Amino acid sequence: MTAFDRTPLGILLLDSPVSRAGYLYATAVGLAWGFLWSTGRVERRAGLTVFRGMPRRTFGRGGSCVGGVYLTDHNVTDDVLEHEAVHKRQWQRYGMLFPLLYFVAGRDPLHNRFEIEAGLEKGGYR
């Protein structure tokens, strides 16, 4: 827990009804995107809705977590899904702040605090 977590703004935005609404919105967007583009199997694994067979241009890196949805072409090992489940929890905690915070943390996964928290090895970064 950080000092921000205890501020009125932190209480309002983190692990709150506001962040929950953002998570649910992001999940709805992820589901719509997955149903639109996926050509592969759709399944529930590791607490995520996983869309396989996504065209490479429709997600980042080896796959993207949007709310409770994981979008990928074929990158669905148990380790990767465990890594993505942490990103799902980050979406739940931060809601729609998460994309902004992730952007500010930087594109280099070795220095991005959200990727480090999710586990670099499990995410395939080491």
C-alpha positions in Angstrom: 0.0 0.0 0.0 1.3 3.4 -0.9 0.7 6.8 0.6 -1.5 7.6 -2.4 -3.7 4.6 -1.5 -4.7 6.3 1.7 -5.6 9.7 0.2 -9.2 10.5 -0.6 -8.4 10.3 -4.4 -6.7 7.0 -3.9 -9.6 5.6 -2.0 -12.0 6.8 -4.7 -10.0 5.4 -7.6 -8.1 2.3 -6.5 -9.9 -1.0 -5.8 -13.2 1.0 -5.7 -16.5 1.0 -7.5 -14.9 3.5 -10.0 -12.0 1.2 -10.8 -14.4 -1.8 -11.0 -16.5 0.1 -13.6 -13.4 0.8 -15.6 -12.4 -2.8 -15.4 -15.8 -3.9 -16.6 -15.8 -1.4 -19.4 -12.3 -2.6 -20.5 -13.5 -6.2 -20.4 -16.5 -5.3 -22.6 -14.1 -3.7 -25.1 -11.8 -6.7 -25.0 -14.7 -9.1 -25.6 -16.0 -7.1 -28.5 -12.5 -6.8 -30.0 -11.9 -10.6 -29.5 -15.2 -11.6 -31.0 -14.6 -9.3 -34.0 -11.1 -10.5 -34.8 -10.5 -14.0 -33.3 -10.4 -16.9 -35.7 -9.3 -19.5 -33.1 -10.5 -21.0 -29.9 -12.2 -18.9 -27.3 -12.0 -20.3 -23.8 -11.9 -19.5 -20.1 -8.4 -20.1 -18.5 -6.7 -18.7 -15.4 -9.7 -16.5 -14.8 -9.4 -14.9 -18.2 -11.4 -15.1 -21.4 -8.8 -16.1 -23.9 -9.1 -15.3 -27.6 -6.7 -17.2 -29.9 -6.2 -16.7 -33.6 -6.1 -12.9 -33.4 -4.4 -11.3 -36.3 -0.9 -9.9 -35.2 -1.9 -6.3 -35.8 -4.8 -6.5 -33.3 -2.7 -6.9 -30.1 0.7 -5.9 -28.7 3.8 -8.1 -28.1 2.9 -11.8 -27.6 -0.6 -10.9 -26.5 -2.6 -8.2 -24.7 -4.7 -8.2 -21.6 -7.7 -5.8 -21.8 -9.7 -6.0 -18.5 -10.5 -9.7 -18.0 -9.7 -10.7 -21.7 -6.5 -12.0 -23.1 -6.0 -11.5 -26.9 -3.3 -13.4 -28.7 -2.5 -15.5 -31.8 -1.2 -18.6 -30.0 0.7 -17.5 -26.9 -1.2 -19.4 -24.2 1.2 -21.4 -22.0 0.3 -21.8 -18.3 3.1 -19.4 -17.4 1.9 -16.7 -19.8 -1.7 -17.0 -18.6 -0.5 -16.7 -15.0 1.4 -13.5 -16.0 -1.7 -12.2 -17.8 -3.9 -13.0 -14.7 -1.8 -10.5 -12.8 -2.5 -7.9 -15.5 -6.2 -8.7 -15.0 -5.8 -7.9 -11.3 -4.0 -4.7 -12.2 -7.0 -3.7 -14.4 -9.3 -4.4 -11.4 -7.2 -2.3 -9.1 -6.6 0.7 -11.4 -9.6 0.6 -13.8 -9.2 2.9 -16.7 -6.2 4.5 -15.1 -4.3 1.4 -15.9 -3.5 2.1 -19.6 -2.2 5.6 -18.7 -0.1 4.3 -15.8 1.2 1.5 -18.0 2.1 4.0 -20.7 4.0 6.2 -18.2 5.8 3.1 -16.8 7.4 2.7 -20.3 7.4 0.2 -23.1 10.6 -1.6 -21.9 9.2 -4.5 -20.0 12.4 -4.9 -18.0 11.8 -1.5 -16.5 8.0 -1.4 -16.5 6.7 -1.9 -12.9 3.5 -3.6 -14.1 5.4 -6.2 -16.2 7.9 -6.8 -13.3 4.9 -7.3 -10.9 3.4 -9.8 -13.3 6.6 -11.7 -13.6 9.1 -11.1 -16.4 10.0 -14.8 -16.8 6.4 -16.0 -16.9 5.7 -13.2 -19.4 8.5 -14.5 -21.6 10.7 -11.4 -21.1 13.7 -13.4 -19.8 
